[in-house]
């Protein structure tokens, strides 16, 4: 009787081992295909907005350019200051330098003009 059970037990073990190998092979194939999918780089921003130019975030906002005008987005990609400036700079000490009609002035985080455009040259606001 032991001789009859031995081949059945070996067959069962063989089937079990084959199933495990097939399962491991399937998992490996799936993981390999996931690794080969193109992943965004850490510096890429996945916003759907059609920006032609984008700067790094400073003080929670990033300068973006589209259609020859500049504005600002928040970290969710929402435009918080619409593109309306001829040029812009990053925020510094709560203000950003912007250019309108060849003159520079300063806006706050809400886009309110704090210093009217009147200067030929201007730089990041400091103190």
ABEGO torsion letter per residue (X at the ends): XAAAAAAAAAAAAAAAAAAAAAAAAAAAAAAAAAAABBBBBAABBBBABBBABBBBBBGGBBBBBBGGBBBBBBAAGBBABBBABABBBBBBGGBBBBBBGGBBBBBBAAGBBABBBABABBBBBBX
